[in-house]
Amino acid sequence: MKLLLTTVSLSSRTGGGTAERTRRLARHLAAQGHSCVLATMEDGDLADELRGAGMPVYVTQTIKLRFNVPLVRPGRLAEAVRSVDAIHILGYWNLLSVATAFIATLFRKPYAFSAAGEFVGLERPRPIAHAFHLLLGKRMLRNAGLFVAITALERMQIIQRIGVPPDRIVVVPNGVEPSPSAIGATVALPEKPYILFVGRLAEVKGPDLVLAAFAAIAPVQSDIVLVMVGPDFGMGAELRREVTRRGLEGRVLFMGHLTEADRTAAYRSALFLVVPSRAEAMSLVAVEAGAAGTPVLLTDRCGFDEIEALGGGHVVPATIEGLRDGLEVMLSRRSLLPEAGRRLRLHVERNYAWPAIAAQLVGHLQCLIRGAFAGGTTPPPSLTGDGGPAARDAN
């Protein structure tokens, strides 16, 4: 089977979880004998890696207005669409997804659509986002043959917010490599015990929440350091000012973007990972930490609440108070953290290995090609503009 995978970015520095998800899917699909073509708006190291593995990567490049506008060459994108059996579009709020969906519909190529948690933007959309949804997004969703959710919770949100029939939605979670390697790691990690944050320094990831929560416990937990890993997406200067204001110099370390090997080393040496996200389809870093045997404290907005039931960590509200209490709970159980990490590692290895996830996606796409899903014929009521409370909520 030949597939086209689209995503906004193929840079490990700026692409976040969606870039990593696309990279892993492409590599494991290819390993299972399938052919992959990729289209993205931003070039980067992950794109170079995939080219090196023999996969064509079409990069549109962009111009910056109020948002990034892809410089799509319709002929080039149409050539990629026509050459494949099916398409997997990842991401809602971007024009590359819209262009790919339009061309796929024109050539009657089936496509699966994954918002990767981005439908949360429909809750209180800004005017420009509202216009995008009405003028472009609805048509893209209406013509999708299949919707790919990352968690069961996101599947339910798609049903409620978009009005998609349940039989057109499948769950394909984020995954990890079965045995992550720290070979080649060069990062200098603290000698003191540390709590680890991994993610973009952006509001949605909640670095300000965990910093404030850490500040609340820092006087009592005087031997603990907070290590913040990830690229600056606009909050770096503000966070550093807050560290100075609270007198936490030397207690909070900003390490920027880390390579995969360095990140694995950081996971393995941490007491635990904290994921303070305000909204997330499914936290990929939580799964990565689990693969490394590191327990996790995360908010109830991360799509991974199972972590607490299996004894691999703790789930709290996405508030400063919730995270403060969670930090206290995790640190009070310091001697039990290695066992929690072991439990989480076993769970991740059994349920979230990329080879099995890629095979699962292939099965769904083969059904899509055969027309086994009802999509592409009758649009959901909420996308026709004339039906149901889901339509009114989305609008």
C-alpha positions as CSV (number, residue, x, y, z in Angstrom):
1,M,0.0,0.0,0.0
2,K,1.2,3.5,-0.8
3,L,0.3,6.3,1.6
4,L,0.6,10.1,1.8
5,L,1.1,11.5,5.3
6,T,0.7,15.2,5.9
7,T,1.7,17.2,9.0
8,V,2.5,20.9,9.7
9,S,6.2,20.3,10.6
10,L,8.9,17.7,10.4
11,S,11.3,19.5,12.7
12,S,12.0,18.0,16.1
13,R,12.6,21.5,17.5
14,T,9.3,23.0,16.6
15,G,7.0,20.2,15.4
16,G,6.3,18.7,18.8
17,G,4.2,15.5,19.2
18,T,2.6,15.6,15.8
19,A,6.0,15.7,14.0
20,E,7.2,12.8,16.1
21,R,4.0,10.9,15.5
22,T,4.3,11.3,11.7
23,R,8.0,10.3,11.8
24,R,7.4,7.2,13.8
25,L,4.4,6.1,11.7
26,A,6.3,6.6,8.5
27,R,9.3,4.6,9.7
28,H,7.3,1.7,11.0
29,L,4.9,1.7,8.0
30,A,8.0,1.4,5.7
31,A,9.4,-1.3,7.9
32,Q,6.2,-3.3,7.3
33,G,6.5,-3.0,3.6
34,H,4.4,0.0,2.8
35,S,5.5,3.0,0.7
36,C,5.2,6.5,2.3
37,V,5.2,10.0,0.7
38,L,5.2,13.0,3.1
39,A,4.0,16.6,2.8
40,T,4.8,19.2,5.3
41,M,4.9,23.0,5.7
42,E,8.2,23.1,7.6
43,D,11.4,21.2,6.7
44,G,13.8,19.9,9.4
45,D,15.9,17.2,10.9
46,L,13.0,14.6,10.8
47,A,12.4,15.3,7.2
48,D,16.1,14.7,6.5
49,E,15.9,11.4,8.3
50,L,12.9,10.3,6.3
51,R,14.5,11.3,3.0
52,G,17.6,9.3,4.1
53,A,15.3,6.3,4.5
54,G,14.2,6.7,0.9
55,M,10.9,8.5,1.5
56,P,10.0,11.5,-0.7
57,V,9.2,14.6,1.4
58,Y,7.4,17.6,-0.2
59,V,8.0,20.8,1.7
60,T,5.6,23.7,0.8
61,Q,7.5,26.4,2.7
62,T,5.4,29.2,4.1
63,I,4.9,32.9,4.4
64,K,4.0,34.5,7.8
65,L,0.9,36.6,7.9
66,R,-1.3,36.4,11.0
67,F,-0.7,32.7,10.7
68,N,1.5,30.5,8.5
69,V,0.3,30.2,4.9
70,P,1.8,27.3,2.9
71,L,3.1,28.1,-0.6
72,V,1.5,25.1,-2.1
73,R,2.3,24.1,-5.6
74,P,-1.0,22.5,-6.7
75,G,0.7,20.4,-9.4
76,R,3.2,19.0,-6.9
77,L,0.7,18.2,-4.3
78,A,-1.7,16.8,-6.8
79,E,1.0,14.5,-8.1
80,A,1.6,13.2,-4.6
81,V,-2.1,12.6,-4.0
82,R,-2.7,10.8,-7.3
83,S,0.3,8.5,-6.7
84,V,-1.1,7.0,-3.4
85,D,-3.8,4.6,-2.4
86,A,-4.9,6.6,0.7
87,I,-4.0,9.7,2.7
88,H,-3.6,10.4,6.4
89,I,-4.0,14.1,7.2
90,L,-2.8,15.2,10.6
91,G,-3.8,18.6,12.1
92,Y,-6.9,20.8,11.7
93,W,-5.9,24.4,12.0
94,N,-3.7,24.7,8.9
95,L,-4.1,25.3,5.2
96,L,-2.0,22.3,4.1
97,S,-4.6,20.0,5.5
98,V,-7.3,21.9,3.7
99,A,-5.4,21.9,0.4
100,T,-4.7,18.1,0.6
101,A,-8.3,17.3,1.5
102,F,-9.5,19.4,-1.5
103,I,-7.2,17.7,-4.0
104,A,-8.0,14.3,-2.5
105,T,-11.7,14.9,-3.0
106,L,-11.1,16.1,-6.5
107,F,-9.3,12.9,-7.4
108,R,-11.6,10.7,-5.4
109,K,-8.7,9.5,-3.1
110,P,-9.9,8.3,0.3
111,Y,-8.4,10.2,3.3
112,A,-8.4,9.7,7.0
113,F,-8.3,12.8,9.2
114,S,-6.7,13.2,12.6
115,A,-7.1,16.4,14.6
116,A,-4.5,15.2,17.2
117,G,-6.4,17.1,19.9
118,E,-6.9,20.3,17.9
119,F,-10.7,20.2,18.0
120,V,-10.4,21.7,21.5
121,G,-10.0,25.0,19.6
122,L,-13.7,24.8,18.8
123,E,-14.7,25.4,22.4
124,R,-14.0,29.2,22.3
125,P,-12.7,29.9,18.9
126,R,-11.2,33.3,18.0
127,P,-12.9,35.1,15.1
128,I,-10.3,34.0,12.5
129,A,-10.5,30.4,13.8
130,H,-14.3,30.5,13.7
131,A,-14.1,31.7,10.0
132,F,-11.7,29.0,9.2
133,H,-14.0,26.3,10.6
134,L,-17.1,27.7,8.8
135,L,-15.4,28.4,5.4
136,L,-12.8,25.6,5.1
137,G,-12.8,23.2,8.0
138,K,-16.3,21.9,7.7
139,R,-15.8,20.8,4.1
140,M,-12.6,19.1,4.9
141,L,-14.3,17.1,7.7
142,R,-17.4,16.4,5.6
143,N,-15.3,14.6,2.9
144,A,-13.1,12.6,5.3
145,G,-13.8,8.9,5.0
146,L,-12.4,8.1,8.4
147,F,-11.5,10.0,11.6
148,V,-8.5,8.9,13.6
149,A,-8.7,9.8,17.3
150,I,-5.7,9.4,19.6
151,T,-7.6,8.4,22.7
152,A,-11.1,7.1,23.5
153,L,-11.8,10.5,25.1
154,E,-10.9,12.3,21.9
155,R,-13.2,9.9,20.0
156,M,-16.1,10.9,22.3
157,Q,-15.2,14.6,21.9
158,I,-15.4,14.2,18.1
159,I,-18.8,12.6,18.3
160,Q,-20.1,15.4,20.6
161,R,-18.4,18.4,19.0
162,I,-18.4,17.5,15.3
163,G,-21.4,15.1,15.2
164,V,-19.4,12.3,13.4
165,P,-21.1,8.9,13.5
166,P,-19.2,6.6,15.9
167,D,-18.6,4.0,13.2
168,R,-16.5,6.5,11.3
169,I,-14.0,7.0,14.1
170,V,-11.2,4.7,15.2
171,V,-8.6,5.1,18.0
172,V,-4.9,4.9,17.1
173,P,-2.9,6.1,20.1
174,N,0.6,7.6,20.3
175,G,3.4,5.2,20.8
176,V,7.0,4.7,21.6
177,E,9.9,2.6,20.4
178,P,10.0,-0.7,22.3
179,S,13.5,-0.1,23.7
180,P,14.4,3.7,23.7
181,S,18.2,4.2,23.7
182,A,20.3,6.8,25.4
183,I,23.4,5.9,23.4
184,G,25.2,9.1,22.3
185,A,23.7,11.2,25.1
186,T,25.8,14.2,26.0
187,V,23.5,16.3,28.1
188,A,24.8,17.4,31.6
189,L,22.1,16.5,34.1
190,P,21.9,17.8,37.7
191,E,23.5,15.8,40.4
192,K,20.6,16.7,42.7
193,P,17.3,14.8,42.5
194,Y,15.1,16.5,39.9
195,I,11.6,16.7,38.5
196,L,11.4,16.9,34.7
197,F,9.2,18.9,32.4
198,V,9.4,18.1,28.7
199,G,7.5,20.2,26.2
200,R,7.2,23.5,24.4
201,L,7.4,26.6,26.5
202,A,3.9,27.6,25.4
203,E,0.7,28.2,27.4
204,V,-1.1,25.1,26.3
205,K,1.7,22.9,27.8
206,G,1.4,24.6,31.2
207,P,5.1,25.4,32.1
208,D,3.8,28.4,34.1
209,L,1.6,26.1,36.1
210,V,4.3,23.7,37.1
211,L,6.7,26.6,37.9
212,A,4.2,28.1,40.3
213,A,3.4,24.8,41.9
214,F,7.1,24.0,42.3
215,A,7.7,27.4,43.9
216,A,5.0,26.6,46.5
217,I,6.8,23.4,47.6
218,A,10.4,24.5,47.0
219,P,11.0,25.8,50.6
220,V,10.1,22.4,52.1
221,Q,11.7,20.3,49.3
222,S,15.1,22.0,49.4
223,D,17.0,19.2,47.7
224,I,14.8,19.1,44.6
225,V,15.5,20.8,41.3
226,L,13.0,21.4,38.4
227,V,14.5,20.8,35.0
228,M,12.5,22.3,32.0
229,V,13.3,20.8,28.6
230,G,11.9,22.2,25.4
231,P,12.0,25.0,22.8
232,D,10.8,28.5,23.6
233,F,7.4,29.2,22.0
234,G,7.0,32.6,23.5
235,M,7.0,32.0,27.3
236,G,10.7,31.6,27.9
237,A,11.5,35.2,29.0
238,E,8.4,35.3,31.2
239,L,9.3,32.1,32.9
240,R,12.8,33.2,33.6
241,R,11.6,36.4,35.1
242,E,9.3,34.5,37.4
243,V,12.2,32.3,38.5
244,T,14.2,35.4,39.4
245,R,11.2,37.0,41.1
246,R,10.6,33.9,43.3
247,G,14.3,33.5,44.1
248,L,14.6,30.1,42.5
249,E,17.9,30.7,40.6
250,G,19.8,27.4,40.6
251,R,16.6,25.5,41.5
252,V,15.0,25.8,38.0
253,L,17.1,24.9,35.0
254,F,16.1,25.6,31.4
255,M,17.8,23.2,29.0
256,G,16.2,24.0,25.7
257,H,15.6,21.4,23.0
258,L,17.3,18.0,23.6
259,T,18.1,15.2,21.1
260,E,16.2,12.0,21.4
261,A,19.2,10.3,23.2
262,D,19.6,13.2,25.6
263,R,15.9,13.2,26.3
264,T,15.9,9.5,27.1
265,A,18.8,10.0,29.5
266,A,16.9,12.9,31.2
267,Y,13.8,10.7,31.6
268,R,15.8,7.8,33.2
269,S,17.6,10.1,35.7
270,A,14.5,12.0,36.8
271,L,12.5,11.3,39.9
272,F,9.4,11.6,37.7
273,L,8.1,13.5,34.7
274,V,5.5,16.2,35.2
275,V,3.0,17.0,32.4
276,P,1.0,20.2,33.4
277,S,-0.8,20.6,30.0
278,R,-4.0,22.6,29.8
279,A,-5.1,20.6,26.8
280,E,-3.6,17.5,25.1
281,A,-5.1,14.7,23.0
282,M,-2.6,12.2,24.5
283,S,0.7,13.1,26.0
284,L,3.5,11.6,24.0
285,V,6.1,12.6,26.5
286,A,4.2,10.7,29.2
287,V,4.4,7.6,27.0
288,E,8.1,8.2,26.3
289,A,8.8,8.5,30.1
290,G,6.9,5.3,30.7
291,A,9.1,3.5,28.1
292,A,12.1,4.7,30.0
293,G,10.7,3.4,33.3
294,T,10.0,6.9,34.8
295,P,6.7,7.5,36.6
296,V,4.5,10.5,35.6
297,L,2.5,13.2,37.3
298,L,0.1,14.7,34.8
299,T,-3.1,16.7,34.6
300,D,-6.5,15.3,33.7
301,R,-6.3,17.1,30.3
302,C,-3.7,14.8,28.9
303,G,-5.7,11.8,27.7
304,F,-3.7,9.3,29.8
305,D,-5.7,9.0,33.0
306,E,-5.1,5.2,33.0
307,I,-1.7,5.9,34.4
308,E,-3.0,6.3,38.0
309,A,-5.1,3.1,38.0
310,L,-2.1,1.0,37.0
311,G,0.1,2.5,39.6
312,G,2.4,4.4,37.2
313,G,1.8,7.9,38.5
314,H,-0.7,10.4,39.6
315,V,-3.4,12.5,37.8
316,V,-4.4,16.0,39.1
317,P,-6.5,19.0,37.9
318,A,-4.8,21.4,35.5
319,T,-4.4,24.1,38.2
320,I,-1.5,25.4,40.3
321,E,-3.1,23.9,43.4
322,G,-3.7,20.5,41.7
323,L,-0.1,20.3,40.5
324,R,1.2,21.5,43.9
325,D,-0.7,18.8,45.7
326,G,0.5,16.3,43.1
327,L,4.1,17.2,43.5
328,E,3.7,16.7,47.3
329,V,2.1,13.3,46.8
330,M,4.8,12.1,44.4
331,L,7.6,13.3,46.6
332,S,6.1,11.8,49.7
333,R,6.3,8.4,47.9
334,R,9.9,8.9,46.7
335,S,10.9,5.4,47.7
336,L,8.1,3.9,45.7
337,L,8.8,5.8,42.5
338,P,11.1,3.1,40.9
339,E,8.3,0.5,41.3
340,A,5.8,3.0,39.8
341,G,8.1,3.5,36.8
342,R,8.4,-0.3,36.4
343,R,4.6,-0.7,36.3
344,L,4.3,2.1,33.7
345,R,7.1,0.7,31.6
346,L,5.4,-2.7,31.4
347,H,2.1,-1.1,30.5
348,V,3.6,1.0,27.8
349,E,5.5,-1.9,26.3
350,R,2.4,-4.0,26.1
351,N,0.0,-1.4,24.7
352,Y,2.0,1.5,23.0
353,A,4.7,0.0,20.8
354,W,4.9,1.7,17.4
355,P,5.1,-1.5,15.3
356,A,1.6,-2.7,16.6
357,I,0.2,0.8,16.3
358,A,1.4,1.2,12.7
359,A,-0.1,-2.2,11.8
360,Q,-3.4,-1.1,13.4
361,L,-3.5,2.1,11.3
362,V,-2.8,0.0,8.2
363,G,-5.8,-2.2,8.9
364,H,-8.1,0.8,9.2
365,L,-6.8,2.4,6.0
366,Q,-7.2,-0.8,4.1
367,C,-10.9,-0.8,5.2
368,L,-11.1,2.8,4.1
369,I,-9.8,1.9,0.7
370,R,-12.3,-1.0,0.4
371,G,-15.1,1.4,1.3
372,A,-15.8,-0.4,4.5
373,F,-16.5,2.8,6.4
374,A,-19.6,4.8,5.7
375,G,-17.7,8.1,5.2
376,G,-17.6,10.1,2.0
377,T,-21.2,9.4,1.1
378,T,-23.5,11.0,3.7
379,P,-22.0,13.8,5.8
380,P,-22.7,13.9,9.5
381,P,-25.7,16.1,10.4
382,S,-23.5,18.7,12.2
383,L,-21.4,19.2,9.0
384,T,-24.3,19.9,6.7
385,G,-25.2,23.1,8.6
386,D,-28.8,22.0,9.3
387,G,-28.7,19.5,12.1
388,G,-28.4,18.9,15.8
389,P,-26.9,20.5,18.9
390,A,-23.4,19.5,17.8
391,A,-23.8,21.7,14.8
392,R,-24.9,24.6,16.9
393,D,-22.0,24.1,19.4
394,A,-19.4,23.9,16.6
395,N,-20.7,27.1,15.1
